[in-house]
């Protein structure tokens, strides 16, 4: 396939700019010349009409054509008995007529003014009221005006191509300068590798679309950098979390094989099952987080939060220390299973830190449902309130607890589920213990 346009953006823009300017300037020049010429023709037509009217007025006043030639001092008129001039009047004066003033008389009803219908002249017609005579007059175009029009035409015909080339050249240099910044951006992006996402493209100070492109590219690189760092940290934390139960399981199996007669096989198997369960739970949590990170859609439906909370508390064993306070019955749109997972994670977290009581409160406010889970434990320090939603994050006190079976993913999963449902999860102020607040838009 033959390519008609050049590949270079600079040349394409320059070509289009030159062609467009040539078209616009050419049409403008043509209109300007025609306007000047039309003005000259209009003035000549007006003069010819005035002359024709003056001659016809004299004839209407009863003055004979011969006397008209004696009275008027201008030339370029023609008096005949009809329009065709067939009554013996020639088109141009010759030697057969009699010279009278500025005209030649060929007969009593035929007078031809000198210079009638010369070069570059216009004609005007008029008839007398009695239709006995017909008058035609001519007026030459202003020679100075014609010279001005011809000069302007020559200048414009030469100036339009030159102006078009100049505009094309200016466009070429302007685009070249703009694309120089694009070239720097392209070169910088081309050098970015997976292990070097901290690089940023240069941002020109022009404040135009190129600047916006550079800012957008830097924001994209920053997002990629954060994502890669997050994935790397996530992989490292997941490996660390899986290494502990795997090491424990391997140790138990090796001891069993080395000393089969000294160990309680049943108890050892029970411990192994606990390690396998912990790894299974961790793998399920990681899979759910990967789905949430990828924003994989889940089926949505209207969910009665009051019914969901009541069913969860009823099925919870034990649930003696859980207090339920339903002040509203809000309905949200979402995935019932994932919303139940949020509630379960929040209550598990509260029970792990509570001294004796966990309170679940459900209200509605400002077009949102508000689910609050509060415990009477030590609470969360203010400086740790954002960090508790990071993955694999457990506070120092949590790590010291031997009965803690959490992996540090519960609140992270709850926060991600809240985000995918258009809501939010935060640590609210509380006089005692920790208070986590889930807000979801009403259906």
N, C-alpha and C positions, 0 to 999 in steps of 0.2 A: 504494500500500500504506500503510495507516494504521499509524503508529508509536505503540506504546503506552507505551514507556519514553522518558524524556527523553534527549537526546543528551549532556548534560553528565555527566561522570563524577561530579562532586560530588553532583548531584541523584540519580543512580542509586544511589550508595553510601548516601546519606542515606535514600532511600526504602526500600531493602532493609534497612538497619539498623533503621528505625522499624517496618517490618512484622515483622521477625524478633523484635525485642524485644516488640512487642505480642502476638505469638503466644506467646512463651515466658512473659511475665509474665501474660497472660490465663490460660493453662493452669495456671501456678503458683498464681494467685489462686483459680481454681476449685477446684483440689485442696485448697488451704488451707481454704477455706470449707467444703467437703464434709467435710474431716477434723474441723473443729470441730463441725459438726452431727452427724457420726457419733459423736463422743465423747459429746455430750449424749444421743443416742438410746441409746447403749450403757449409760450410767449409769442412764437411766430404765428400760430393759429389765431391767437387773439388779435394780433396786428392785422392779419389778412382779413379777419371778420370785420374789424373796424373799417378797413379800406373798402371792403365790399359794401358795407352798410352805408358809408358816406357817398359812394358813387350811385348806389340805388336811390338814396334820398334825393340827390340832385336830379336824377331822371324822373322820380316821382313828382318833383317840383315843376316839371315841364321843361326842363333844360334839355336841349338836344345833345346827342352824343358828341357832336363836333364842338359845341360850346363847353361841354364837360372837360374835354381835352384842353381847352384854353384856360379853364378856371383852376383845375387842380394842378399841383406841382409835383406829385409823386408819380412813379411809374408802376409797372407790374400789375396792370389790370387789363381786362378784356371785356368789351361791350359788344354783344351780338343780339340779333332778334330771336335766337333760339339756343338751346343747350348744345346742339350738335355742331354749331358753327357752319352749317351747310349753306348759309345765305351769302357766301362769298368772302367770309372772313378767314384769313390764313391763321395758322397757329403762331407764326413768327413774322414780325414786320420785315418787309422787303422793299425793293426799289419801286414797286408799283404804287405804293401809297404816298400820302402827303404828310410830311412831318409837321406836327402841331404840338408844341410844348414838349412834354415827355412821352408823346404817343405818336403813332402813325395812323392816319385816317384812310380807310379803304372805301368808305362810302358813308352815306348819311346815317346809317344804323350800325356801322362796324368800325370800332376803334380798338386798337391793340396798343397797350402801353409798352414802352421799352423795357427789356429785361424780364418780360412775363415768363413765368415758369422756368427760372434758371436752375442751376445746380443747387442741391441741398435747400430746397424751398418747399413750402406747403401751400395748399390751395384752399380757397374758401369760395363759396357760391352764394349768390343772392339774386332774387328776381324782383322786378317792379310790381306795383300793385295792379297795373293794367295788363301785365303779362306781355307787353310789347317788347321788352328788352330783358336780357339775361346778363348778369354780371358775374364774372369770375376774377378773383384776385389771387396773387401769390405773395409770399413773404419769405425771404431767405432766412435761414437759421443764422444766429449770431456767430460770426466767424471766430471771435475770441472765445466764446463759449464752446464752439466745436473743437477748437484747439485745446482748450482745457480738458474736455472730455477725452480726446485722443491721448493727451499726455497722461491723464489719470489711468486710462485703460492700459497703456504701456507699462506704467509703474506697477499697477496691480498685477498684471499678468506675470511680471518678473518677480514681484515681491511675495506673492502667495506661495510659490514653491520654496523660496528661500525661508519664509516664515515657518512653513510646515517642517522643513528640515531642521530649523533651529529648535522648534518645539519638540520634535522627535529626539534631538540630541540632548536637550535639557531633561526630558523624561528618562532617557537612557542613564544619564549621570545620577538623577535623583533616585531611580530604582536601584542602581548599582550601590549607591551609598546606603540605602535602606537594607538591601540584601547583604551588605557586608556584616551587619549585626546578625542576620540569619545564618550566615556562614560560620560566624563564631559560635553561635548556639549549636549548630549542627556538629561542628568539630568537637565541642565539649561533650555533647551527648554521645557522640560516636566513641569517645574514650571512656565512657562510664561502664564499669563492669560490676558484677554482682557483689564483689568484695570491696567496691569503692563507690558506694552510693552516697557518700558524703560530699561528692563534688557538686558544684552548682554552676549553671550557665551564667555568662555575663549579662547584666541587665543594662541596656542603653538608657541614657537619660533623656531620650527624645519624647517620652510620654505618649507615644502613639501605639498602634496595634502591635508593633514589634516588641515594645516594652511589656505589653500585656501578655504576649506569647512567652517571653522570657520568664516573667513572674509565674505564669501557669506551669511552665516546665519545671521551675524550681520547686513549686508546691508539689508537683507530681513526684519529683525525685525525693522530696522530703517524706512524702507518704510511702513511697517504696522503701526508703531507708528505714522508716519506723516499722513497716511491715516485716522487712527482712530481719531486723533486730529482734522484733517480737517473736517471729517464728523461730529464730535461733535460740532465744532464751526459752521459748516454750519447749523446743526439742530437748534442750539441755535439762530443763526442770523435769520433763516427762521421763527422760532417761534416768535421772536421779531417783525419782519417785518409784519407778519400776525396779530399779536395781535393789532397793531394800527388801521388798517381799521376795524377789527372786533369790537373793543371797540367803535369806532366812530359810526359804524352801529347800535350797540346795544343801545348806548346812544340816537341816533335819534329815534329809535323805541320806547324806553321807554318814551321819552318826548312826542312823538305823542300819545301814549296810555294814558299818564297821563293828557295831556292838548290837547285834540283833537280840541277844539274850538279856540285855541290861535295860532296855527301854520298853515303855508302855506303847505298843504299836497303835492302839486305839487313840490315845491322847496325841501321839505324834501325827497321826493322820488328821485328827481334828484341827491341829495347829496348821497343817499343810492346807487343809480346806479353807481355813481363814485367810491364809496368804493368797491362795488362788482367788478367793472371793474379792479380796482387796484389789488384786490386779484386774479382775473382771470389771469391777466398779470403776476403776481408774480408766480402763480402756473405753468403757461406755461413755464416761464423762468426756474423754478426749474426742470421741466420735461426735458427740453432741456439739461440742465446741467448734469442731471443724465445720459442721453443718451450719451453725449460727454464723461463723465467720464468712462462709460462702453465701450467706443470705439465701439458703435453699428454702423455697416456699413450703409452708405447712398449711394443711387445711384449716380454714377459719370458720367459725360459727358463733352465734350469740351464746355467751357463757354467763350463767347466773353465779356471780362470785359468792353470794351468801350460801347457796347450795354446795358449791365447791368447797368452801371453808368448813361448813358443817360436816360434810361427808369425810373430809380429811381428818378432822379432830375426832370424829366418832370411830374411824378405823384405826386411829393411832393407839398403839399399845406400848407403854402405859400412857394414859392421857389425864391422869389425875391432876398434874401440875399445870395443865393448860387451861387458861380462862378465855372464854369467848365472849366478845362484846359486839353484837351486830346492831349498828345504828341505822343502817340503810341496806337496800337490796339492789345494788347497781348491777347493770348488765353491760358487759364489754364484748367486743368482737375479737376472737383469737382462737388459739389452739388449747383446748381444755387440758390435754395431757401436759403440755409445757407449762401452762399456768399453775397446774397442780405441783409441777416440779419446783417452780419458784417458791410456792408456799412451803413445800416440804423442806427445801434447803434453808429457808429462813427459820422455820421452827426447829430444825435440827441444830442449826447454829445457835439459836437462843437457848435450847435445852443444854447444849454443851457448856454454856457459860453461866446459866442461871443457878442461883442458890436454891430457890424453892418454887419459883413462879415464872410462867410465861403467859403473856397476855396478847391475844389477837383481837384487833379492833378493825372494823370495816365501816367506812363512812363514804359519803359522796360530797364533792365540793368543786364548784367552778367547772362543771362539765367533765370532771374526772372522778374515778373511783380511787379511794385512798385506803390501802391495806397496810396496817401497822402491826409489826411484831416486836414486842418489848419484853426484856427480861430484867431480873433484879440482880444481875451479876456485876462484875467490876466495871463494865462499860468499855468503850473504845476511845482512846485518847484523840483529841481533836486533830493532831498532826497525822494520825493514822487513818482518818476517815475515808480518804480517797484511795489509799493504798490497799485497804482490805478487799477491794474489788478487783485487784490484779490477780493474775493466775499463779497458783502455787504459793500464795502468800499466806503465811501463818505467823501471827505475832509470837514474840518470844515466850510469853506465858503459855500459849497454845502448844508450842513445841515441847514444853517441859512436862505436859500432862501425859501420863502413861496411857490413860484411857481414851485418848483422842484418836479416833479412827479417821479423821478428816484428811483430805489430801490437799486442801487449799484451793479447790476448784468450785466449791459450793456457791459462794457469793459471786464469783466471776460468771458462772453459768446463769445465776439468777439475774445479774445485771444485763447480760447479753440477751436473754429472753425478753426482759423488759424493753430493751432497745428495739428488738425486732417487732414488738407489739406497739411501737410508737409511744412507749411510756418511759419511766425513769425509776431508778432505785437509788436511794441515798440514805446516809446515816443522819437521822434528825437529832435535834437537841433533846436531852433527857436529864431529869434531875437525878436519876439513879439507874444504873445499868445501861444497856445498849438499846437503841430504838431504831429499827430499820423501817423505812417508809417506801412502799411501792405505789406509784401513781400510774394509772392507765386511763386512756380516754374512753368515755362512755360510748356505747354503740348507738 
